[in-house]
């Protein structure tokens, strides 16, 4: 087998050439390439689903959350195709002028969006990332080097083959989207050390993967950690709304990073037993603090300190009773992961305080945390939910995969 460092260097060289070509292409050419890629995936549906079935058969020992992320069916594949088509219809950020200023000497300075270059994406059992990342990178003028997890190997190869066939049919460089052809973990290390070859690394996966990437990377990293997301139900909340939102936030899909993991309930909220009963009736196991234990209409396990810091990715939820919005905000500040947090309230003043003071990438009022998704934000797809403070935050789509440069237009000005 080729040495992983040599392999990544060779892939990086091809990606760099493709990125230069992409950066010169107009919006319509890139959109045409993505539409052709979407059509190729649609044409290959049978082969892609068969490959996914092979992955599922090999992954029988995986946990429920991993299996849910791995599984494809006609509806999920149709959603993947639709996401590509949505990305193709987005405004192209490349070349967009962010701002402009004219200096007293007449020098015109503009800040203009440009592609980042070559982006490496390292991910686990998420075959949809193969396509989402590819589409977003192409539309933003970047080349992508994808290293998917072995659990989804067959699915990723089938999706990648269809995607690049579509690019080729539209006259775009196939090296714009490359899939690392080995499951050797050393290839990940080679990507993380590829300073000067890869410009940005994006990890999509569990805590272990993200921690490794952040510890070893010698190139910039765009990452999020756990989705320890909260829903706070204020005393002013409408009970019917609270029940609907809380059940959806936890139970719609328990294995996604936008799922609620901790429910915070105002001690003055009048319908706590009914709310907890609805969540339990939906199949969620509850772990509560002492106050919650007295309100639960059915079984509830005492919560330990570790529960407040746990991303369950399962039908399990921790519950704490808090003395109003101030205590809710303090709990989120202490235990949250700055991903997505929501408040259910009729009191606008309380809601606006929550939105202003909770320091998360996404904060919501009277809406489920399951909306933490690029497609739901109208972005078509996302390469991840960034929870840091630099460069991009929240769902990262085409605009988040650009940087900028200053362009100056003068008439012979000198500083003298």
CORLIN-V252703 format. One record per pair of residues at least 24 apart in sequence whose ideal C-beta (glycine too) atoms are under 8 Angstrom apart, sorted by the first residue. I is the first residue (numbers start at 1). J is the second residue. Records with the same first field share a line. If there is no record, write none. Layout:
I = J, J
This chain:
1 = 182, 184
4 = 182, 184, 186, 187, 189, 190
5 = 190, 193
7 = 180, 181, 182, 187, 190
8 = 145, 180, 187, 190, 191, 194, 197, 198
9 = 194, 197
11 = 145, 178, 180
12 = 118, 145, 194, 197, 198
13 = 197
14 = 175, 178
15 = 118, 143, 144, 145, 175, 176, 178
16 = 117, 118, 143, 197
17 = 173, 175
18 = 143, 173, 174, 175, 176
19 = 115, 117, 118, 141, 142, 143, 176
21 = 172, 173, 176
22 = 115, 138, 141, 142, 143, 172, 173, 176
23 = 94, 114, 115, 141
25 = 141, 172
27 = 91, 92, 94
29 = 170, 171, 172
30 = 88, 92, 138, 139, 141, 172
31 = 88, 89, 92, 139
32 = 88, 170
33 = 138, 166, 167, 170, 171, 172
34 = 84, 85, 87, 88, 135, 138, 139, 166
35 = 84, 85, 88, 166, 170
36 = 166, 167, 169, 170
37 = 84, 131, 134, 135, 138, 162, 163, 164, 165, 166, 167, 170
38 = 81, 84, 85, 88, 166
39 = 166
40 = 162, 163, 165, 166, 169
41 = 77, 80, 81, 84, 131, 159, 162, 163, 166
42 = 81
43 = 162
44 = 158, 161, 162
45 = 74, 77
47 = 158, 162
48 = 72, 77, 155, 158, 159, 162
49 = 73, 74, 77
51 = 154, 155, 157, 158
52 = 127, 152, 154, 155, 158
54 = 154
55 = 125, 127, 151, 152, 153, 154, 155
58 = 151
59 = 125, 151
62 = 125, 151
64 = 254, 255, 314
65 = 254, 255, 313, 314
66 = 124, 125, 151, 255
67 = 125
68 = 253, 254, 255
69 = 124, 125, 126, 255, 256
70 = 125, 126, 127, 151, 152, 155
72 = 127, 128, 155
76 = 128
79 = 375
80 = 128, 131, 132, 159
83 = 128, 131, 132, 135, 375, 380, 381
84 = 131, 135, 380, 381
85 = 380
86 = 375, 380, 381
87 = 135, 136, 139, 380, 381, 397, 398
88 = 135, 139
89 = 380
90 = 139, 379, 380, 397, 398
92 = 139, 398
93 = 140, 398, 399, 402
94 = 140, 141, 402
98 = 404
105 = 413
106 = 410, 411, 413
107 = 408, 409, 410, 413
108 = 408, 409, 410
109 = 406, 407, 408
110 = 406, 407, 408, 409
111 = 404, 405, 406, 407
112 = 404, 405, 406, 407
113 = 399, 402, 403, 404
114 = 141, 402, 403, 404, 405
115 = 140, 141, 142, 401, 402, 403
116 = 140, 142, 199, 200, 401, 402, 403
117 = 142, 143, 199, 200
118 = 142, 143, 144, 145, 197, 198, 199, 200
119 = 143, 144, 145, 198, 199, 200, 201, 202, 401
120 = 144, 145, 146, 147, 191, 194, 198, 200, 201, 202, 219
121 = 145, 146, 147, 201, 202, 203, 204, 383
122 = 147, 188, 191, 201, 202, 203, 204, 205, 209, 213
123 = 147, 148, 149, 203, 204, 205, 209
124 = 148, 149, 151, 152, 204, 205, 206, 209
125 = 149, 151, 152
126 = 152, 204, 205
127 = 152, 155, 156, 159
129 = 204, 383
130 = 155, 156, 159, 160, 163, 179
131 = 159, 163, 381
132 = 374, 381, 382, 383
133 = 202, 383
134 = 160, 163, 177
135 = 163, 380, 381
136 = 380, 381, 382, 383, 397, 398, 401
137 = 176, 177, 383, 401
138 = 167, 172, 176, 177
139 = 398
140 = 398, 399, 401, 402
141 = 402
142 = 401
143 = 175, 176, 177, 178
144 = 176, 177, 178
145 = 178, 180, 191, 198
146 = 177, 178, 179, 180
147 = 179, 180, 187, 188, 191
148 = 179, 180
149 = 205
150 = 183
153 = 183
188 = 212, 213
189 = 216
192 = 216, 217, 218, 219
193 = 217, 218, 219
194 = 218, 219
195 = 219
202 = 383, 384, 396
203 = 384
204 = 383, 384
207 = 311
222 = 383, 384, 386, 388, 391, 392, 396, 400
223 = 384, 386, 387, 388
224 = 257, 337, 339, 361, 384, 385, 386, 387, 388
225 = 337, 339, 387
226 = 257, 311, 337, 339
227 = 256, 257, 258, 259, 261, 311, 337, 339, 340, 372, 385
228 = 261, 262, 309, 310, 311, 335, 336, 337, 339
229 = 258, 259, 260, 261, 262, 336, 337, 339, 340, 341, 342, 369, 372
230 = 260, 261, 262, 263, 264, 328, 331, 332, 336, 341, 342
231 = 260, 262, 263, 264, 341, 342, 343, 344, 369
232 = 264, 265, 266, 322, 325, 328, 332, 341, 342, 343, 344, 354
233 = 263, 264, 265, 266, 269, 275, 344, 345
234 = 266, 269, 324, 325, 328, 343, 344, 345, 346, 347, 350, 351
235 = 266, 268, 269, 270, 324
236 = 345, 346, 347, 350
237 = 266, 269, 344, 345, 346
238 = 344, 346
239 = 270, 271, 274, 275
241 = 344, 366
242 = 269, 271, 275, 344
243 = 274, 275, 278
245 = 342, 344, 366, 367, 368
246 = 275, 278, 279, 344
247 = 278, 279, 282
248 = 368, 370
249 = 342, 368, 369, 370
250 = 279, 282, 284, 315, 317
251 = 279, 282, 283, 284, 315
252 = 368, 370
253 = 370
254 = 312, 313, 314, 315
255 = 313, 314
256 = 313, 370, 373
257 = 311, 339, 372, 385
258 = 339, 340, 369, 370, 371, 372, 373, 385
259 = 313, 369, 370
260 = 317, 342, 368, 369
261 = 310, 311, 312, 317, 318
262 = 307, 308, 317, 318, 319, 320, 331, 335
263 = 317, 318, 319, 320
264 = 319, 320, 321, 322, 328, 331, 332
265 = 292, 295, 319, 320, 321, 322
266 = 321, 322, 323, 324, 325, 328
267 = 291, 321, 322, 323, 324
268 = 324
272 = 321
273 = 297
276 = 300, 319
279 = 317
283 = 315
284 = 315, 316, 317
285 = 315, 316, 317
286 = 316, 317, 318, 319
287 = 316, 317, 318, 319
288 = 318, 319, 320, 321
289 = 319, 320, 321
291 = 320, 321
292 = 319, 320, 321
295 = 321
308 = 334, 335
309 = 335
311 = 337
325 = 350, 353, 354
328 = 354
329 = 353, 354, 357, 358
332 = 358, 360
333 = 358, 359
336 = 360
337 = 387
338 = 387
339 = 372, 385, 387
340 = 364, 369, 372, 385
341 = 369
342 = 366, 367, 368, 369
360 = 387
361 = 385, 386, 387, 393, 394
362 = 394, 395
